[in-house]
Amino acid sequence: MGTPGPSTVYTTEAVLSVFERNDEPHEPLTSSEIADELGCSSQTVRNRLKELSEEGEIQTKKVGARSRVWWLP
């Protein structure tokens, strides 16, 4: 029996393509907006966005007590 886990992997390309398909590619997006576009949970997206931020692929800023936006540098 296989290991349980997500059936879809959200690659760097998949996440970055959400920004690139946007009318304004450098417009900040929330994890919820990206999750809606990819059809997955906000937590899944937040985990991947955090990794991409640490790798320097995207930038982020906290905009409220529990809110954060993400954008292409």
Contacts in CASP RR format, 6 or more apart in sequence:
PFRMAT RR
TARGET T0000
AUTHOR 0000-0000-0000
METHOD contacts of the structure
MODEL  1
MGTPGPSTVYTTEAVLSVFERNDEPHEPLTSSEIADELGCSSQTVRNRLK
ELSEEGEIQTKKVGARSRVWWLP
6 44 0 8 1.000
8 40 0 8 1.000
10 38 0 8 1.000
10 40 0 8 1.000
10 44 0 8 1.000
10 45 0 8 1.000
10 48 0 8 1.000
12 52 0 8 1.000
12 57 0 8 1.000
14 38 0 8 1.000
15 34 0 8 1.000
15 38 0 8 1.000
15 45 0 8 1.000
15 48 0 8 1.000
15 49 0 8 1.000
15 52 0 8 1.000
16 52 0 8 1.000
16 57 0 8 1.000
16 58 0 8 1.000
16 72 0 8 1.000
18 29 0 8 1.000
18 33 0 8 1.000
18 34 0 8 1.000
18 37 0 8 1.000
18 38 0 8 1.000
19 25 0 8 1.000
19 26 0 8 1.000
19 29 0 8 1.000
19 58 0 8 1.000
19 71 0 8 1.000
19 72 0 8 1.000
20 72 0 8 1.000
21 37 0 8 1.000
22 29 0 8 1.000
25 72 0 8 1.000
26 71 0 8 1.000
26 72 0 8 1.000
27 71 0 8 1.000
28 61 0 8 1.000
28 69 0 8 1.000
28 70 0 8 1.000
28 71 0 8 1.000
29 69 0 8 1.000
29 70 0 8 1.000
29 71 0 8 1.000
30 67 0 8 1.000
30 68 0 8 1.000
30 69 0 8 1.000
30 70 0 8 1.000
31 42 0 8 1.000
31 45 0 8 1.000
31 46 0 8 1.000
31 49 0 8 1.000
31 68 0 8 1.000
31 70 0 8 1.000
32 42 0 8 1.000
34 45 0 8 1.000
34 49 0 8 1.000
34 70 0 8 1.000
35 41 0 8 1.000
35 42 0 8 1.000
35 44 0 8 1.000
35 45 0 8 1.000
38 45 0 8 1.000
49 58 0 8 1.000
49 60 0 8 1.000
49 70 0 8 1.000
52 58 0 8 1.000
53 59 0 8 1.000
53 60 0 8 1.000
53 70 0 8 1.000
56 73 0 8 1.000
58 70 0 8 1.000
58 71 0 8 1.000
58 72 0 8 1.000
58 73 0 8 1.000
59 70 0 8 1.000
59 71 0 8 1.000
59 72 0 8 1.000
59 73 0 8 1.000
60 68 0 8 1.000
60 69 0 8 1.000
60 70 0 8 1.000
60 71 0 8 1.000
61 68 0 8 1.000
61 69 0 8 1.000
62 68 0 8 1.000
63 69 0 8 1.000
END
